[in-house]
Amino acid sequence: MARMESARATVGGAGRGRGLGGARWRGLCGAAGPQASPSRSRVSASPLRGDMRPSASRLAASYGEDGADSTPLLLGARRADAAPVCCSARYNLAILSFFGFFVLYALRVNLSVALVEMVDSNTTAADNRTSKECAEHSDLVKVPHNQTGKRYPWDAETQGWILGAFFYGYIITQIPGGYFASKIGGKLLLGYGILATSLFTLLTPIAADLGAVMLIMLRALEGLGEGVTFPAMHTMWSSWAPPLERSKLLSISYAGAQLGTVVSLPLSGIICYYMNWTYVFYFFGILGILWFILWTWKVSDTPETHKTISSYEKEYITSSLKSQLSSRKSVPWIPILKSLPLWAIVMAHFSYNWTFYTLLTLLPTYMKEILRFNVQENGFLSALPYFGSWLCMILSGQAADSLRAKWNFSTLCVRRTFTLIGTPGSCWASPTRSPPFQVWLGPSLPRV
């Protein structure tokens, strides 16, 4: 990081006169300081004259481990060195993984809406003694509501176990997922994880008929399948994402999770309203199987094993990542566990997920039981927070790369700034802060 910052100051000041502005921001964001000076002479003495558009492999070799991140920032006008985006293998991977996470979250959240139709309303009405209900909403146009789906007499505690069972399985395979991805490859692990979840989703109506215990067990198995997906995708991007395209590629990829939530919540409500709740699980289960077929056909674990990647793109990716690979053979677990930045990230992620999954699992039920929206309106309203999240994810990924590449912001500064904006902002705006939601949620917290 020290070498990267000194290189930015040297070349940025000599080129476009932005070194001073970069220094100001580095002072604010806590980037490298005077210790960067030894590398200044090395950078300024680099043989860049003559060929003004050096290849990616020469740039990576010239600037060392941190140079792969900093070099393209220094040469903002030399973006032609990057392989083209259109029809590229790395962006094809981003798009396919986008749809993969779309399916992943659709499979995860469809039960939150379907459960509203699966439960006998008389049972839940008897349990609700803590919150005042809103009056029924009057529809201007009366549309027949299909109520042919079977309903079950599950009380609030049983519903809490059904909704929460997924996460008991999900947490178990997170760390093992990273280990197995490094052994068998992220492609197969991610693919089979989503395939298994899709097959279990198809069995949901049968499990519901067999009883709440079977449905809880099935949801825990779905969680086991989905738990490996993010570690597998991280493993793949470590071989596919060039440093200065990393924010962009990952934001495209993981934005599928938000869009999957945005689409599946209202779509599940529409299916429940006009058909019945069983078709929610059939539709998304089949969609997951179709995605798995496309994924296994088009994707490879690394650029070296990809069948249709161009030689120029392969060289661009491998050379830009070459200096970032660690030579260590063992994982330094003790220093990792003692790392304060690591625990800061863990706490930020924990706080974000607390709000995210509380809303994801319980907001549709709250919309029905307290706010008295029908299942169709319920799905649309429950999806609105995730539409904002999806839109912000796409835009912030583009903004992050732009700040680093065009304005010489350090990676550390961009990450700190975005985290400080996002975490308190989402906490302040969350509906879970509203007193009615907290009163209604209170009895459910130990169970979900």
N, C-alpha and C positions, 0 to 999 in steps of 0.2 A: 504493500500500500504506500510505503514511503517513497519508493522509486516511482510509482505511478503519479503521485502528487507532484514530485519535483519535475517529472517530465512534462506534465501539463503546464506547470508554471513557466518552464523554459521555452517550450515550443509555442504555447499559446501566447506568451508575451511577445515573442519574436514574430509571430504570424499575424494574428488579428487584434492584438492588443487587449486580450481578455484576461491576461494573467493576473492583473490587479483585482478584477472582479472575482476571479476564481479564488484568489488568496483570501479575500474577505469572507467568502462562503466557507472556505476551509477552516477559517478561524472560528466561525460560528458553529460548524458541525463537528468539530473535533477531529479533523483529518490530520495527516502526518505533518510534522513540524521541521525543525532544523536538522534532524537526523537524516533528512532526505538528501542533503547536499552532496554526499559522496557519489551518488549516481548522476548528478547534474552534468558532470564533465563527460560521463560515458554517453549520456543521451545526446548532448550537444555535439559530441565528436562522432556520432553515428554516420556512416557513409551513405547519406541519403541524396547527395547531389548526383546529377546525371539522370538516374531513373527516378522520376518523381512519383511513380506509382508502384512501389515495391510489392512483391507477392506476400500473401498472408504468412507463408512459412518463414520467409526471411524476417518479417516483422516480429513474429513470435520468438524467433531465435535471438533477435537483437535485444529484446527488452526483458527477458527473463520471465519468472513465474507470474509477476504482477503485470508484465508488459502486455500480455494478451488482452487484458481488460483495458489498458490505457492507450495502446498504440492507435487503434482506430479513432479514439477521441482526439488525439493529437492531429490526425490527418483527416479532419472532417470532410474535406473536399475530395478525398480519395475513396469514396464509398463504392466506386466501381470495382474495387478489389473483391467485394463481397459477391458471392454467387447470386444470380437472379432469383427473385422471389417467386415469380410466376411459374407454376407447374413444378416447383422444386420439391424434392423428396421430404425435406424438413418441414415445409409448410403443409404438405399432404399429411404428414404425421400429426401436425398440430390440428388440422381439420378433423381427421379421423378420431383423434383422442378427444376433441371437442364433443363430437357426437357420442363417444363412449361415455364421457362424464354426464352428458345429457341423459342418456339411458340410465346410468348409474343412479342419479338423483331422482329420476322419475320412478324407478323401482323402489327407492327408499321412502318417498313421501306419499305415494298414492294411497297407502293405508290410512294416512291421517284424514283424508277426505272420505274415503270409502267407509271408514269406521262410523262416520256420522250416520250413514244409511244402514249399516249392519246392526246397529244397536236399537232395541225397542225404546222409543222415546219415553214411554211410561216409566221404565226402570230408572232412567237418568233423572227424570223430573222428581221422583221420590227422593233421590239422593241429594238434590240441590237445596240446601238450607242456609247457605252462607251469603249468597249474592242476590240482589234484586234483578229480575229479568226485565228486558225491554219488551214492549208490546210487539205483537206480530206485525210484520211489514206487509202492507197491502200492495199487490201487484196491479198495475194498470191493465195489463193484458194477461188473462188467465191461460196458462199453458198446462195441459195435463201432466201431472208428475207420475212417472212410472214407479210403482211401488211393489213390483212383483218379486223383488229380491227378498230372500229369507232374512228374518231379523232374530237377534239373540238377546236373551235377558241378562246382559253383562252389566254389572254395577260399575261405579267409577273406579274402584280399586282394580277390578279386572281389566278395565280399559287402560289404566295406567301401566299394568304389567305388559299388556299386549304392545302398547306403543314403545315402552322402554326396553323390551326384550332384544330388539335389534342391536342396541348399543352394547349390551353385554357380550354379544358375539363379536361386534365390531372392534372393541378394544383389545381383544385377545390376539388378533392376527396382525396388528400394526407393526410391531417390531419384528416378529418372525417373517412378515412379508418382505421387509427390506433384505433380510438374509437370503431368503429363497430367490428373490429377484436377482441377486448377485450371482447365484449358482445356476439357475435355469434360464435366466433372461426375463426382462420385464414384459416382453410381448406375450408369451404364453401365460404368465402369471396374471397379468391384467385381463387377458382374454378369457381365461377359464374362471376367474373370479366373477366377471360379469355374466358369463354363461351360467354358472351355478346359481347365481342370484335370480336370473331369468327363469330357470327351471323351477326353483322353489316358489317364485311368484305365481307361476301357472298352477301350482298345487295349493295356493292359499284358500280358494273356496272349499276344497275338500277338507283341508285342515280345520277350517271354521266349523264345518258340519260335525267333525269328530270331537270338537270341544275346545274350550279356551286354552287348555294346557297344550294341546297339539299345535294350536296357532302360535302360542308363545315359543314353543320349541322351534317351529319353522322360521319364525322371525329371527331367532338367535342364529340359526344356520345361515340365513341371508346375511346377517351381520358378519359372520365368519368369512363369507365369500367376498364381501365388499371391503373388508379390512385390509386386504392385500393390494388394493388398486392404487392408492396414492403412493405407497413405497415403490411399486412396480413402475409407475409413471416417472417418478423422480429418477430411478435408475436409468430409464431410457433417455431422458433428457440430458443426463450427464454425458451421454455419448453423442447426442444429436444437436444440442443448442449451442451455437457460437456465443461467446461472452456478450457481445454487444446486441445480440438479438434475443437474449435469454428472457428478459422481461416481456418482450412482445410475444414470443412463442408460448411461454408459460401462461400468460394472461389469456391468449386465445384458447389454449387447451383447457384450462380450468374454468373458464367462463361458461363452458358447457354445463357445469354443475348448477350454476345459478339459473341459466336459461332452462335447464331441465325442470327445475323447481317452478319457474315462472309458467312454463307451458303445462306441466303435468297437473298442477293444482286446479286451474280452471277446467282443463280438459277432463280430469277425473270427475269434477262436479257436473259437467255436461253429460258425461256418460252415465253417471248415477241418476241424473234427473230424467233423461229421455229413454234409457235402456234399464239396466240395473247394475248394482255394484260389482257383480262377478265379472262383467266385461272389462272393468278397469284392469284387473290382474291379467286377463287373457291378452288384452291389447298390448300392454307394456312388456309382458313376458315374451310374446312373439317378436316385438320390436328389438328386444335384447338379443335374441337368437340371430336375427338377420344382421345386426351389427357385428356379432362375433364372426360370422362367415366372411364379411367384408374385411374385418380387421386381420384375420389370419391370412387372407389372400394378398393384402396390399402392404403390410407393415413388416419391417425387419428390426432386429434388436439394435444393430449398429449400421453406420454408413457402409462399412466394409462388406457387410453381408447383404446389402440391398441390391436387388437385381436390375433395377432400371435407373438408379441414380447416375447423374453425369459425372465424369471423372473430375471436372472442374469443381463441382459442388462437394464431392467427396474430399478433394484436396483442401478446399476452403474450410470445411468443418474440422477435419482431423488436425490440420496445422494450427488452427486457432485454439484447439483444446489441448494440444500436445504439452504446452508449458504449464497447464493447470492440473495435470495429473500428478498425484502424490506418489513418491517412491517408497513410502512406508508400507510394510507388509502387514503390520498389526495395527489394530485400532487403539488409539490412546484414550482408553475409557476414563481413567482417573482425571487427566486434564480436562476432558470434556465435561465430566460431572462437576468439576470445580469452576467451570466457566460461567462468569456472571452474565455475559451477553446471551448465552444459551438459556439461562433461567429467565432472563427478561423476555425472550421470545416465547418460551413456554407459558409464562404468565399471560402475555398478551394474547396468545392463541387460545388459552383456556378461557379467558374472559370473553373473547369473541364467540367461541363455540357454545358457551353457556347460553348466551342470548339467542344465537342462531338456532340451536336445536330445540330450545324451549319453545320458540315461536313455530318452528317447523313441525313439531309433533302435536302441540296443544292448541295453536291458534284456530284451526278449523273447528275443533270442539267448542272452544270459547265463542266463536262466531255463531254457532248453532244454539248452545245452551243458554247463553246470556244475551247476546245481541239479536238472536232470533232470526237470522238470515237462513233462507233455504239453501239446499246443497249447491245449487248452481251459482247463486250470488256469493256463497261462502268461498267457493274455489277461486273466483276472480279477486275478491277482496284479500284473501290470504296470500295471493301471489304478488301483490303490489310491493311489499318490502324487498322481495327477491328480484323483481324487475329493476328496481333502483340499484341493487347490488350488482346485477349483471352489467348494466350500463356503465356503472362506475368502474368495474373491473376492466372492461375493454378500454375505456378512455385512460385509466391510470397506467395501464401497461404501456400504451403509446407515449404517454407523457413522461414516464420514467426513463425510457430509452432516449427520448428527445432531450431531456435535461442532461443526461450523461454525454450524449454524442455531440450535441450542438452548443450547449451552454457550459460545458466543462464542469458540471456538478460531480462531486465524488459519489461513488456508489453508496458509501456510508451515509452521506448527507441525504441522498434521495430516500433511502430506506427509513431513516429516522424521521424525516419530515412526513412521509406518507403514513407511517405508523402513528405518529402523534396526531395527525388529522383524522385518521380513520377510526382508531379505537375509542377515544372519548366521544367522537361524533356519533358513532353507532349506539353507544351506551346512552347518550342523552336523548336520542330520537326513538329509542326502542319503546314499543307499546307495553312492554313488561313493567315499565315505570308507572303505568296508570294504576290508581288505587283499585278500581273494579277488577282488573286483571290479577292484581296481587291477592285480593281477597279470595277470588275464585280459585287461583292457583295454589294457595296455601296448603290445603289438605292433600294436594297431588304431589308436592315436591319430594317427599320421601320415597314415592313409588316410581317416579319417572326420571 
